[in-house]
């Protein structure tokens, strides 16, 4: 159960607390998540990342137009390689 503590506070102090809290929230939102260079996507995730249909992505892999890895019947894609491919190639 949360505990609420009430302290005597003036309006200026309250304004400062709110302002500092808002700045912290905005600072956290602007900080991008660190990119993991080894992040791996499955077919569905890669298609979503590239904003294309999974069938289109499958066609690219069939024609070896995009970097991918195959384990058994499953296809995998490294995020960093997809980004490089995306900016190097046009659809």
TORLO-379038 format. One line per field, with one value per atom (N, C-alpha, C, O): residue number from 1; residue in one letter; atom name; x, y, z. Coordinates in steps of 0.2 Angstrom, whole numbers. Layout:
<sites>
i = [NUM	...]
aa = [A	...]
at = [CA	...]
X = [X	...]
Y = [Y	...]
Z = [Z	...]
</sites>
This chain:
<sites>
i = [1	1	1	1	2	2	2	2	3	3	3	3	4	4	4	4	5	5	5	5	6	6	6	6	7	7	7	7	8	8	8	8	9	9	9	9	10	10	10	10	11	11	11	11	12	12	12	12	13	13	13	13	14	14	14	14	15	15	15	15	16	16	16	16	17	17	17	17	18	18	18	18	19	19	19	19	20	20	20	20	21	21	21	21	22	22	22	22	23	23	23	23	24	24	24	24	25	25	25	25	26	26	26	26	27	27	27	27	28	28	28	28	29	29	29	29	30	30	30	30	31	31	31	31	32	32	32	32	33	33	33	33	34	34	34	34	35	35	35	35	36	36	36	36	37	37	37	37	38	38	38	38	39	39	39	39	40	40	40	40	41	41	41	41	42	42	42	42	43	43	43	43	44	44	44	44	45	45	45	45	46	46	46	46	47	47	47	47	48	48	48	48	49	49	49	49	50	50	50	50	51	51	51	51	52	52	52	52	53	53	53	53	54	54	54	54	55	55	55	55	56	56	56	56	57	57	57	57	58	58	58	58	59	59	59	59	60	60	60	60	61	61	61	61	62	62	62	62	63	63	63	63	64	64	64	64	65	65	65	65	66	66	66	66	67	67	67	67	68	68	68	68	69	69	69	69	70	70	70	70	71	71	71	71	72	72	72	72	73	73	73	73	74	74	74	74	75	75	75	75	76	76	76	76	77	77	77	77	78	78	78	78	79	79	79	79	80	80	80	80	81	81	81	81	82	82	82	82	83	83	83	83	84	84	84	84	85	85	85	85	86	86	86	86	87	87	87	87	88	88	88	88	89	89	89	89	90	90	90	90	91	91	91	91]
aa = [X	X	X	X	X	X	X	X	X	X	X	X	X	X	X	X	X	X	X	X	X	X	X	X	X	X	X	X	X	X	X	X	X	X	X	X	X	X	X	X	X	X	X	X	X	X	X	X	X	X	X	X	X	X	X	X	X	X	X	X	X	X	X	X	X	X	X	X	X	X	X	X	X	X	X	X	X	X	X	X	X	X	X	X	X	X	X	X	X	X	X	X	X	X	X	X	X	X	X	X	X	X	X	X	X	X	X	X	X	X	X	X	X	X	X	X	X	X	X	X	X	X	X	X	X	X	X	X	X	X	X	X	X	X	X	X	X	X	X	X	X	X	X	X	X	X	X	X	X	X	X	X	X	X	X	X	X	X	X	X	X	X	X	X	X	X	X	X	X	X	X	X	X	X	X	X	X	X	X	X	X	X	X	X	X	X	X	X	X	X	X	X	X	X	X	X	X	X	X	X	X	X	X	X	X	X	X	X	X	X	X	X	X	X	X	X	X	X	X	X	X	X	X	X	X	X	X	X	X	X	X	X	X	X	X	X	X	X	X	X	X	X	X	X	X	X	X	X	X	X	X	X	X	X	X	X	X	X	X	X	X	X	X	X	X	X	X	X	X	X	X	X	X	X	X	X	X	X	X	X	X	X	X	X	X	X	X	X	X	X	X	X	X	X	X	X	X	X	X	X	X	X	X	X	X	X	X	X	X	X	X	X	X	X	X	X	X	X	X	X	X	X	X	X	X	X	X	X	X	X	X	X	X	X	X	X	X	X	X	X	X	X	X	X	X	X	X	X	X	X	X	X	X	X	X	X	X	X	X	X	X	X	X	X]
at = [N	CA	C	O	N	CA	C	O	N	CA	C	O	N	CA	C	O	N	CA	C	O	N	CA	C	O	N	CA	C	O	N	CA	C	O	N	CA	C	O	N	CA	C	O	N	CA	C	O	N	CA	C	O	N	CA	C	O	N	CA	C	O	N	CA	C	O	N	CA	C	O	N	CA	C	O	N	CA	C	O	N	CA	C	O	N	CA	C	O	N	CA	C	O	N	CA	C	O	N	CA	C	O	N	CA	C	O	N	CA	C	O	N	CA	C	O	N	CA	C	O	N	CA	C	O	N	CA	C	O	N	CA	C	O	N	CA	C	O	N	CA	C	O	N	CA	C	O	N	CA	C	O	N	CA	C	O	N	CA	C	O	N	CA	C	O	N	CA	C	O	N	CA	C	O	N	CA	C	O	N	CA	C	O	N	CA	C	O	N	CA	C	O	N	CA	C	O	N	CA	C	O	N	CA	C	O	N	CA	C	O	N	CA	C	O	N	CA	C	O	N	CA	C	O	N	CA	C	O	N	CA	C	O	N	CA	C	O	N	CA	C	O	N	CA	C	O	N	CA	C	O	N	CA	C	O	N	CA	C	O	N	CA	C	O	N	CA	C	O	N	CA	C	O	N	CA	C	O	N	CA	C	O	N	CA	C	O	N	CA	C	O	N	CA	C	O	N	CA	C	O	N	CA	C	O	N	CA	C	O	N	CA	C	O	N	CA	C	O	N	CA	C	O	N	CA	C	O	N	CA	C	O	N	CA	C	O	N	CA	C	O	N	CA	C	O	N	CA	C	O	N	CA	C	O	N	CA	C	O	N	CA	C	O	N	CA	C	O	N	CA	C	O	N	CA	C	O	N	CA	C	O	N	CA	C	O	N	CA	C	O	N	CA	C	O	N	CA	C	O	N	CA	C	O	N	CA	C	O]
X = [4	0	4	9	3	6	5	0	10	10	10	14	6	5	8	5	12	15	13	15	10	8	13	13	16	20	18	15	19	17	22	28	19	22	19	13	23	20	19	22	16	14	20	21	25	32	35	38	36	39	36	39	29	25	27	27	27	28	35	36	40	47	47	50	43	43	40	42	34	31	35	36	39	43	49	50	52	57	55	59	49	47	45	47	42	41	47	47	52	59	62	64	61	64	60	63	54	50	51	52	52	53	61	62	65	72	72	76	68	68	65	68	60	57	61	61	66	70	76	80	78	84	82	78	85	84	87	92	83	86	92	93	97	103	102	98	105	104	109	115	106	110	112	108	119	121	119	119	118	117	110	108	105	98	96	98	92	90	83	79	80	73	71	75	65	62	58	59	55	52	47	47	43	37	40	38	45	48	52	51	55	59	55	56	49	44	41	40	40	37	42	40	48	54	54	55	54	55	49	49	43	37	35	32	36	34	30	30	26	23	28	33	26	31	32	37	27	27	33	37	33	38	45	50	45	52	54	60	49	51	54	58	51	53	60	64	62	68	73	79	71	76	77	82	71	72	76	80	76	81	87	91	89	95	96	102	91	92	93	94	92	93	97	96	101	104	100	96	101	97	101	106	98	101	96	90	97	92	94	100	90	91	85	79	86	81	76	78	70	65	64	60	67	66	71	77	69	73	74	70	80	82	86	89	85	88	92	89	98	101	99	99	97	94	99	97	105	110	111	112	111	111	105	106	99	93	94	92	96	97	102	100	107	112	109	110	105	102	97	96	93	88	90	87	96	98	102	104	104	108	104	106	98	94	88	85	85	78	73	76	67	62	60	56]
Y = [-6	0	6	7	11	17	22	22	25	30	37	39	41	48	52	52	56	61	68	70	72	78	83	83	88	92	99	101	104	111	113	113	116	118	124	125	129	135	134	129	139	138	138	135	142	142	136	134	133	126	121	117	121	116	117	112	123	125	122	119	123	120	113	110	110	102	100	95	103	101	102	98	108	110	105	102	103	99	92	88	90	83	83	78	88	88	88	85	92	92	85	83	81	75	70	66	70	66	67	63	74	75	73	71	74	72	64	62	60	53	51	46	55	53	55	51	60	61	57	57	53	49	43	39	41	35	29	30	24	17	16	16	13	11	6	1	6	1	-5	-4	-11	-17	-19	-21	-18	-20	-27	-29	-32	-39	-41	-46	-36	-37	-41	-39	-46	-51	-51	-51	-50	-50	-57	-60	-59	-64	-61	-55	-65	-63	-57	-52	-59	-54	-47	-42	-48	-42	-38	-31	-41	-38	-34	-29	-38	-35	-28	-23	-29	-23	-17	-11	-19	-14	-10	-4	-14	-11	-8	-5	-10	-7	-10	-6	-17	-20	-26	-29	-29	-36	-41	-41	-46	-52	-56	-58	-56	-59	-55	-59	-49	-45	-46	-47	-47	-48	-55	-57	-60	-67	-67	-71	-63	-63	-60	-62	-55	-52	-58	-58	-62	-67	-73	-75	-74	-79	-77	-81	-71	-68	-66	-63	-67	-65	-57	-56	-53	-46	-43	-37	-47	-44	-49	-55	-46	-51	-54	-51	-61	-65	-71	-73	-74	-80	-85	-84	-91	-97	-102	-105	-104	-109	-114	-113	-120	-124	-121	-119	-120	-117	-110	-106	-107	-100	-96	-97	-89	-84	-79	-77	-76	-71	-66	-67	-60	-54	-50	-49	-47	-43	-36	-33	-32	-25	-21	-17	-21	-17	-18	-13	-24	-26	-23	-21	-24	-21	-14	-11	-10	-3	-1	3	-5	-3	-5	-1	-10	-12	-7	-5	-5	0	6	9	9	15	15	20	9	8	6	7	3	1	4	7	5	7	2	-3	2	-3	-2	-6]
Z = [0	0	0	4	-4	-5	2	4	4	9	6	2	9	7	13	18	11	16	14	9	19	17	21	27	17	21	19	14	24	22	17	17	11	6	3	2	0	-3	-10	-13	-13	-20	-25	-30	-23	-27	-27	-32	-21	-20	-24	-27	-24	-28	-35	-39	-38	-45	-47	-52	-42	-44	-44	-48	-39	-39	-46	-49	-48	-54	-60	-64	-60	-66	-67	-72	-61	-61	-63	-67	-61	-63	-70	-73	-73	-80	-84	-89	-82	-86	-86	-91	-80	-80	-85	-88	-85	-89	-96	-100	-98	-105	-107	-113	-102	-104	-105	-109	-101	-102	-109	-112	-111	-117	-123	-128	-123	-128	-129	-134	-124	-124	-127	-125	-133	-137	-133	-130	-134	-131	-135	-141	-131	-134	-139	-138	-145	-150	-149	-148	-149	-149	-156	-159	-157	-164	-166	-172	-161	-162	-162	-162	-162	-161	-167	-173	-166	-172	-172	-167	-178	-179	-183	-186	-181	-185	-191	-192	-195	-202	-200	-204	-196	-194	-191	-194	-187	-184	-189	-190	-194	-199	-204	-206	-206	-210	-207	-211	-201	-198	-197	-198	-196	-195	-202	-202	-207	-214	-217	-222	-214	-216	-223	-227	-223	-229	-227	-221	-232	-231	-230	-233	-226	-225	-231	-233	-236	-242	-247	-250	-246	-250	-247	-251	-241	-237	-239	-241	-239	-241	-249	-250	-253	-260	-260	-264	-256	-256	-254	-256	-249	-247	-252	-253	-255	-261	-266	-269	-268	-273	-270	-274	-264	-261	-262	-263	-261	-261	-255	-254	-249	-243	-238	-239	-234	-229	-224	-221	-224	-219	-217	-220	-212	-209	-209	-207	-210	-210	-205	-205	-201	-196	-197	-195	-200	-201	-206	-212	-205	-209	-207	-211	-202	-200	-203	-203	-204	-207	-201	-198	-201	-196	-199	-204	-196	-199	-193	-188	-195	-190	-191	-197	-186	-186	-190	-194	-188	-191	-198	-202	-200	-208	-211	-217	-208	-211	-212	-218	-207	-208	-214	-217	-214	-219	-226	-231	-227	-233	-235	-241	-230	-231	-234	-239	-231	-234	-240	-243	-242	-248	-254	-259	-253	-258	-258	-253	-264	-265	-267	-271	-265	-267	-274	-277]
</sites>
